[in-house]
Amino acid sequence: MSSPRVVVIGAGFGGLGVAQALRRVGVEDITILERADDVGGVWRDNTYPGAACDVPTPLYSWSWAPNPEWGRRYGPQPEILDYLRRAADEAGLLDLVRTGVEVKAAEYDDSRRRWRVTTGDGETLEADLVVSAVGQLSNPVVPDIPGADSFAGPAFHSAQWRHDVDLTGKRVAVVGTGASAIQLVPGIVDRVGSMTVFQRSAPYVVPKPDQAYGPRHHALFRRLPWTQLAERRSVFWLTERLNGALGGDSPLTRPLLAAVRGAFRLQLRRQVRDPELRRKLVPDYPIGCKRLLFSNDWYPALDRDHVEVVTDRVTRIEPAGLRTADGRLHEADVVIWGTGFAATDFLAGIEVRGADGADLHEVWADGARAHLGLTVPGFPNLFCVYGPNTNLGGSSIIAMMEAQAGWIAQVARRIVDGGARRVAVRPEVAEAYDREMQDRLARSAWAGCTSWYRDGARITTNWPGLVQEYLDRTATVDWSELEEVG
């Protein structure tokens, strides 16, 4: 078979990265469909004040496109988006992208043995391989609270920031205290008249070891590229140790876990004067249940005279504000939802049908699953990037996505060489892998986290091990795990 035709859905780090991997093995017929009007994924969409990466930039970048010009260790959103665009352009990947094209369906044609991808405007593309790179953080979630439509002022999600709304002097309600909120609250706290932060569960927040990269850093990275590679490897090693500590409780990781707890407690005590506020900001779950957050200005932002942290549940939204379970109305002019994304709704909004008309969403009715997070029985030549059980509690997701891109490229290369045409994972292999994932997750520290795990519940997002284990398991395709589908 000559070079297969590939359709990639999504033009963020995942989609562009898989296109690069495919081109390196000789696949040229690649079309990347992006529903937005530009590439970039989450870094295009999240433009709220203070938006930045919580992974050091030497690691949060493509291994094939090192950037010696990073301005800071933790890159801000505009710089990361600029890097993504520039690196993709230099690699010739932007020419493969069609923007403003939303995929509505992907159906495997048993008779033609190809995929038909249907867009929102009714166009149909045929493909030998389809790669979903829509990610886990592409669809914002706003909780279904009674009266939401009645609010008199502007209300928007952090990933859909309204830059036309002037917050100066306004009474602002921020709902949520996750990774986005701990950045946007300090980013607007000096501008607003008053702020009410609604917290369901407090996060663990530790100091962020950020710094500016000056001319000396840039010169060193340019002249001696191995120094930036060494920093990348050092950060990877540190994040692996941290992942190991947060994901378990072995004698080897307890000292590091104790150090993280100590850093959290010390920062909270130093930066929050009010004992009652400190009490509210202590999490009621074990460390590691949620992603550890890094910030130097979250606690100082909350410890301001014009900021209030509310822990009572929001029960209703009214024209004048938000009412909580204690009956109190918290008046607001603007509501900002920092309530995260539909991370468990994989391929939401896309109808996917495999061999014999199998409906992927029915297959995933009790929770998404895929072998290595990549492939599902009965769906030949359909692959996922950032699929089920590949998310991380720490470290850089780009390393995971590059590993997935490399695995997919190996499959594509075999198709090019004529060694296969249409492959999917064997059902018994997928079942064994899924049992392994769920068993490991049930035995991990996450099983003790009531917000994440209930007895018998399925965890569909997170990877239970270290990143290096995943890199090793996807480094070489085990062809005995796959079968050729007619």
C-alpha positions, -999 to 999 in steps of 0.1 A, spaced: 0 0 0 12 35 -8 11 62 18 -22 59 37 -45 89 39 -48 101 75 -73 125 90 -63 140 124 -90 157 145 -76 186 165 -47 209 160 -32 213 194 0 199 207 -14 163 203 -27 166 167 3 186 154 27 162 172 12 131 156 13 147 122 50 153 127 56 117 137 37 104 107 57 126 83 89 112 98 79 77 87 70 87 52 32 94 55 25 125 35 -13 125 29 -24 141 62 -52 164 68 -57 180 103 -92 193 109 -96 220 136 -130 233 146 -116 267 158 -101 294 136 -65 288 146 -43 261 159 -33 258 196 -59 238 215 -61 248 252 -34 274 247 -55 292 220 -87 290 241 -74 299 276 -66 336 275 -77 346 310 -54 369 329 -25 351 344 -28 320 322 4 300 323 19 265 323 24 247 356 51 225 341 86 240 334 89 250 297 120 230 289 98 199 295 66 213 283 77 215 247 82 191 218 114 171 220 120 178 183 116 216 187 137 228 217 133 266 223 164 284 237 144 317 239 118 309 266 112 340 287 104 322 319 108 288 334 70 286 336 58 299 303 28 323 301 0 314 276 9 339 249 45 326 248 34 289 247 10 296 219 36 315 199 60 286 204 34 261 192 26 281 161 63 289 153 75 253 158 46 239 137 52 264 110 89 257 108 81 219 106 56 226 77 27 213 97 5 244 94 0 236 57 -18 204 67 -44 222 89 -79 232 78 -94 255 104 -131 262 110 -140 226 103 -159 207 130 -160 169 128 -195 155 135 -191 119 126 -165 92 117 -179 59 103 -160 28 92 -172 16 59 -170 -22 60 -174 -26 22 -147 0 13 -126 -7 44 -120 30 49 -133 57 73 -157 84 63 -153 115 83 -183 139 81 -179 176 89 -205 201 102 -211 215 68 -218 181 53 -185 175 36 -172 139 37 -135 129 37 -123 94 32 -93 81 53 -74 50 59 -65 61 94 -83 85 118 -66 100 148 -86 117 175 -65 145 191 -94 164 207 -79 161 241 -94 159 276 -96 197 282 -114 209 251 -150 212 263 -156 236 293 -181 226 320 -205 250 336 -225 234 364 -262 231 360 -274 254 388 -311 265 389 -316 300 378 -283 303 358 -300 320 329 -315 346 351 -283 363 362 -284 400 352 -247 405 344 -221 388 322 -212 352 331 -185 332 313 -161 303 317 -124 309 322 -117 291 289 -141 315 271 -128 347 286 -148 378 278 -121 404 271 -149 429 263 -161 428 300 -144 455 321 -139 441 356 -127 474 370 -145 481 403 -170 453 397 -182 428 422 -169 395 408 -179 360 417 -154 332 408 -168 297 411 -141 270 415 -106 268 429 -87 246 404 -57 251 382 -73 279 362 -88 298 392 -55 299 411 -40 318 381 -69 341 371 -79 352 407 -44 368 413 -46 381 377 -77 402 384 -77 408 422 -62 443 420 -87 454 393 -120 443 409 -140 462 435 -147 430 455 -144 393 449 -162 362 462 -144 329 456 -167 299 459 -147 268 469 -160 233 469 -127 217 479 -94 234 487 -64 225 466 -29 218 478 -8 247 466 30 248 470 55 274 460 62 278 423 100 279 416 96 303 387 123 326 373 130 347 343 154 334 316 177 363 308 202 369 280 228 347 297 204 317 297 195 323 261 231 325 250 240 294 270 211 274 255 219 285 220 257 279 222 255 247 243 222 230 234 230 201 258 225 224 287 188 229 279 185 192 273 201 186 307 175 209 323 147 190 305 160 157 318 164 171 353 129 184 354 116 151 340 135 132 368 121 155 395 85 152 382 88 114 381 99 114 417 70 137 426 45 116 406 58 85 424 53 101 458 19 115 451 6 82 436 16 59 464 30 57 499 61 36 498 90 40 523 111 54 495 87 82 486 75 92 521 102 118 527 94 136 495 57 135 503 64 149 538 84 177 522 56 186 498 31 186 528 55 208 547 59 232 518 21 235 515 17 242 553 45 266 555 33 287 525 -2 287 538 9 299 573 32 326 559 9 340 533 -25 339 551 -28 359 583 -64 351 592 -67 318 611 -103 313 600 -93 317 563 -64 293 568 -88 267 581 -110 270 550 -79 266 528 -68 233 542 -79 204 520 -101 176 535 -86 149 513 -51 132 511 -24 149 491 -22 135 456 -60 131 451 -60 160 428 -33 177 407 -8 195 429 -9 232 421 20 257 421 16 293 428 33 321 448 3 346 447 -28 325 452 -29 327 490 -19 364 491 -48 371 466 -73 354 489 -59 372 520 -72 406 508 -97 428 526 -120 429 495 -119 391 489 -141 365 506 -138 327 503 -172 309 506 -173 272 512 -211 268 513 -225 251 482 -241 274 455 -278 263 453 -293 289 430 -284 318 408 -305 349 409 -304 381 389 -284 399 416 -260 371 425 -254 336 438 -273 321 467 -257 294 489 -270 266 510 -270 287 541 -296 310 525 -272 339 519 -273 359 487 -238 369 475 -243 399 452 -222 400 420 -219 420 388 -200 393 370 -197 355 374 -166 337 362 -168 299 360 -135 282 369 -151 248 369 -129 228 346 -137 206 316 -156 175 306 -124 154 309 -143 120 309 -165 127 279 -140 114 253 -149 124 217 -180 142 229 -201 156 201 -187 132 175 -206 101 164 -181 73 159 -191 39 144 -166 11 138 -168 -23 121 -203 -37 118 -217 -4 129 -205 -6 165 -212 27 183 -181 38 203 -201 58 228 -223 27 235 -191 7 239 -180 33 264 -213 35 281 -199 27 316 -166 46 310 -141 51 282 -113 26 278 -86 19 252 -56 -3 250 -26 20 259 -51 48 257 -48 44 219 -69 17 203 -103 0 208 -114 -34 196 -137 -33 166 -125 2 155 -97 -6 130 -72 22 122 -89 45 147 -64 59 173 -65 83 202 -40 108 214 -45 118 250 -71 91 253 -85 72 282 -62 66 312 -33 87 298 -37 119 319 -12 128 345 -14 141 381 19 159 374 47 162 348 42 171 311 15 156 290 35 164 259 58 135 267 28 111 268 14 125 236 48 122 218 49 85 229 14 80 215 23 97 183 54 75 179 33 43 184 7 54 158 35 63 134 49 27 137 15 13 128 13 37 98 48 27 87 38 -9 87 9 -1 65 31 18 42 55 -12 40 26 -35 32 28 -55 65 -8 -46 75 -37 -26 62 -63 -23 90 -55 -31 126 -72 -30 159 -63 -44 193 -74 -79 201 -104 -79 225 -87 -102 250 -56 -79 251 -78 -48 256 -97 -65 284 -66 -76 302 -51 -41 299 -83 -25 312 -84 -48 342 -48 -39 349 -55 -2 348 -85 -3 370 -68 -27 395 -38 -5 398 -59 26 402 -80 10 428 -49 1 448 -33 35 444 -35 65 466 -64 77 444 -86 50 458 -87 68 491 -99 100 475 -136 102 479 -139 129 452 -123 107 426 -131 71 435 -160 51 448 -159 14 453 -163 -3 419 -162 30 400 -142 34 369 -114 59 366 -112 68 330 -87 97 329 -55 91 348 -25 69 342 -16 49 373 22 48 369 52 69 361 56 85 327 87 65 320 67 33 323 43 45 296 72 56 274 86 21 277 53 3 270 47 24 238 82 25 225 78 -5 202 44 -18 189 38 -54 201 22 -67 169 9 -98 188 -15 -75 206 -31 -64 173 -52 -82 147 -58 -73 111 -94 -65 105 -110 -74 71 
